[in-house]
Amino acid sequence: MNGREFFNRFDGLIQLWAKAMSVFPRGFLQRVFRCHNGRGKWAILVRYVCLKAGAKRVGKNVCVMDHVYLHHWENLEIGDNVSIHEQCNINAFGGVCIGNDVSIAHGTSVVSFNHTWDDPSIPIKYNPSKPLPVVIGDDVWVGCGVRILGGVTVGPHSVIAAGAVVTKSTDPDSVYAGVPARRVKSIGEQPGENPVE
């Protein structure tokens, strides 16, 4: 039985468990999430229930793999059928909204804020952070090691190639690659066709 079949079969029980867990403080849920850091189905289920109970919004069939770091759950929204793979770091300080049918490969960072350096009288590291929301649209594949910076909207039905650094919002139906990321072609473009300039 795959993950989607499991969620469909036991959805009522899973949602009931998450609702029961929602009485606990978010800090407790985050500790339980971190303590269940294995690769097995039980650990994935416990992480899902904790996240569903403590985040702003979490859909169905969400798989968060081991060693994923999620910050500011109160500002984190995740749709249905989403997978977040190992060693990802998502900081929702400024708000992060992940759509439906999204896969985020290992080693990716999503940062929804930027450090300011406006006050020269104090060290830069003590200047305040500015919240900058991030939106990842529906049907997006984010390759391994991608960096998505604050204020960015990743258009739906798109691919962000491995290692890309996304500093500006992206078009839908497109493939982005590079540092900084730029549009290299349309989704569905056949091999050998000229990439979009």
C-alpha positions, 0 to 999 in steps of 0.5 A: 500500500503506497502513501496515497492509498494509506491516507485514503483508507485511514483518512478519518482516523488520521484526521481525528488523531490530528484534531486530538493532538491540536490541544497540545501547544505548538512547541510540544508538537514540534518536539514530538515531530523532531523526536520521530526523525526516522524513515519508517512509515510510523515516523512519517505518520507521526510527523504528519499528525504533529504538523497537521495539528500545529501548522496554519494549514496542512492538506492530505497525503503530506510526506515530510521525510527525516531531517527536515527543519520547519520553522514558524509553523504558525505561518506555514500552509501546505496543500494536498499530495506534497512531499518534502525530502531529507535535509530541507529547511523551510523558514515560514517567518514571513509566510510560506504557502506550498500548493497541491501536488508539489515535490521538494527534493532533498537539501532545499531551502525556502526562506521567507524573510530577509535580514536588514542592515538599515541601522548602522549603529548595531551589528548587521546580525542584530538588525531586524528581519523583514518578512517576505512571503513565499508561494509555491504553486500547484504541480511544482517540482523543486530539484535538490539543493534549490534556494527559494528566497523571500518574496518569490512566487513559483508559478504553477506547473513548473520545474526548478532545476537542481541547484537553482537560486530563485530570487524573483517570481517565476512564470507558470509552465516553465523550467528554471535553472541557474544562479540566479534562476532564469527561465530556460524552456517551457514545460512540454518543449521537446528535446532539441528545441531551442530554449526560451531566451 
